[in-house]
């Protein structure tokens, strides 16, 4: 009996149409597909949630969108998050999404293997936001692979087909994907 390919969710912390981090998600999807994984792109604009507020939750409960997102994440073996860096920090959309999902359970963090990346227009490639996201995910019980992917000068990082332009960034992306898939394989033994 053949084993089904690992399912990898790919999430951009930005919903902007021309988002560099959506481009990063698309490039990583090519890397994962080439490695034999099944990619599941998750568009956070389809998961409408108000800014977290305990009073709102007490009155209305947890949004159905948060519950649906948790189910979707738990159905995957791995999750790759590409986040923009807003003033050195996580974007509100991504932080709010994480906060709402924790109101349900933490299995969406402890189950899948996580990889993180950031695409930025400048040369610092999201190093500050990657540190923050790594801290939050690990605090919630996630296994986050060691290789993080910072894509600086992202406007020049992808070719016309949405793949990485050859070079160091592409090699780092492959290393990240390999680390995620190796940990998923180890867990399935």
C-alpha positions in Angstrom: 0.0 0.0 0.0 1.5 3.4 -1.0 1.7 6.1 1.5 -0.2 9.3 0.7 2.0 12.4 0.1 2.4 14.8 3.0 -0.1 17.7 3.0 1.5 21.1 3.5 -0.6 24.2 4.3 0.8 27.4 3.0 -0.3 30.7 4.5 0.5 34.3 3.7 0.2 36.8 6.6 -0.8 39.3 4.0 -4.0 39.4 1.9 -2.9 42.2 -0.4 -3.2 41.3 -4.1 0.4 42.0 -5.0 1.8 40.8 -1.7 5.5 39.7 -1.7 4.5 37.0 0.9 1.9 35.6 -1.4 4.7 35.3 -4.0 6.8 33.5 -1.4 3.9 31.1 -0.7 3.6 30.4 -4.4 7.4 29.8 -4.8 7.4 27.5 -1.8 4.4 25.6 -3.3 6.6 24.8 -6.3 9.4 23.6 -4.0 7.0 21.4 -1.9 5.3 20.0 -5.1 8.7 19.1 -6.6 9.5 17.2 -3.4 6.3 15.2 -3.7 4.0 17.0 -1.2 0.4 18.0 -1.7 0.0 21.8 -1.2 -3.0 23.4 0.4 -3.0 27.2 0.1 -4.9 28.9 2.8 -6.1 32.5 2.1 -6.7 34.3 5.4 -9.1 36.7 3.7 -11.6 33.8 3.6 -11.5 33.5 7.4 -13.2 36.6 8.7 -12.6 37.3 12.4 -12.9 40.5 14.4 -10.0 41.8 16.4 -9.8 39.6 19.4 -11.7 40.9 22.4 -12.7 38.8 25.4 -16.0 40.7 25.8 -16.9 40.0 22.2 -16.0 36.3 22.6 -18.1 36.1 25.8 -21.1 37.5 23.9 -20.7 35.8 20.5 -18.4 32.9 21.1 -15.4 31.9 18.9 -16.0 32.8 15.2 -16.9 29.9 13.0 -14.1 30.9 10.7 -11.5 30.3 13.5 -13.0 26.8 14.0 -12.9 26.0 10.3 -9.3 27.2 10.1 -8.2 25.0 13.1 -9.8 21.9 11.4 -8.0 22.7 8.1 -4.6 23.2 9.8 -5.0 20.0 11.8 -5.7 18.1 8.6 -2.2 19.0 7.3 1.1 17.4 8.1 3.0 20.7 7.8 2.4 24.4 7.7 4.5 27.0 6.1 3.8 30.6 7.1 5.1 33.6 5.0 4.8 36.8 7.0 5.4 40.4 6.1 7.2 42.6 8.7 5.2 45.7 9.8 7.5 48.1 11.6 9.6 45.2 12.8 6.6 43.2 14.0 4.0 40.6 13.0 1.1 42.0 10.9 -2.1 42.3 12.9 -4.0 39.9 10.6 -1.6 37.0 11.4 -1.4 37.7 15.1 -5.2 38.0 15.4 -5.6 34.8 13.5 -3.2 33.0 15.8 -4.9 34.4 18.9 -8.4 33.4 17.8 -7.4 29.8 17.0 -5.8 29.4 20.4 -9.3 30.0 21.9 -10.3 26.6 20.5 -7.3 24.4 21.2 -3.6 24.0 20.4 -3.6 20.9 18.3 -3.2 23.0 15.1 0.2 23.9 16.5 1.4 20.7 18.2 0.3 18.5 15.3 1.8 19.8 12.1 5.5 20.6 11.5 6.0 24.3 10.9 8.3 26.3 8.6 8.5 30.1 8.5 9.6 32.7 6.0 9.3 36.4 5.2 9.6 38.4 2.0 10.5 42.0 2.2 11.4 44.8 -0.2 14.6 45.6 1.6 17.7 43.6 2.5 17.0 42.7 6.1 14.5 40.0 4.9 12.2 40.0 7.9 14.7 38.9 10.5 12.8 40.7 13.3 9.4 39.3 12.5 10.8 35.7 12.0 12.2 35.8 15.5 8.8 36.9 16.9 6.8 34.3 14.9 9.2 31.5 15.9 8.8 32.5 19.6 5.0 32.5 19.4 4.8 29.2 17.5 7.1 27.4 19.9 5.4 28.9 22.9 2.1 27.4 21.6 3.7 23.9 21.2 4.7 24.0 17.5 7.8 22.2 16.2 9.4 24.8 13.9 12.3 23.6 11.7 15.6 25.3 12.2 15.9 26.7 8.7 14.0 30.0 8.4 13.6 31.7 5.0 14.3 35.4 4.8 13.8 36.7 1.2 15.3 40.2 0.9 14.8 42.4 -2.2 11.8 40.1 -2.9 10.8 42.1 -5.9 13.7 40.4 -7.7 13.5 37.0 -6.1 10.9 35.3 -8.2 10.8 34.5 -11.9 7.8 34.9 -14.3 6.5 31.5 -13.4 6.5 32.3 -9.7 9.5 30.2 -8.8 12.6 31.2 -7.0 15.3 32.6 -9.2 18.3 30.2 -8.9 20.7 30.9 -6.0 21.1 31.0 -2.3 17.5 31.8 -1.5 16.3 28.8 -3.6 18.7 26.6 -1.8 17.5 27.8 1.6 13.9 27.2 0.5 14.8 23.6 -0.5 16.6 23.1 2.9 13.5 24.4 4.8 11.2 22.1 2.8 13.5 19.1 3.3 13.7 19.7 7.0 9.9 19.9 7.3 9.4 16.8 5.2 12.0 14.8 7.1 10.4 15.6 10.4 7.0 14.7 9.0 8.4 11.4 7.8 10.0 10.8 11.2 6.7 11.3 13.0 4.9 8.9 10.6 7.2 6.0 11.4 
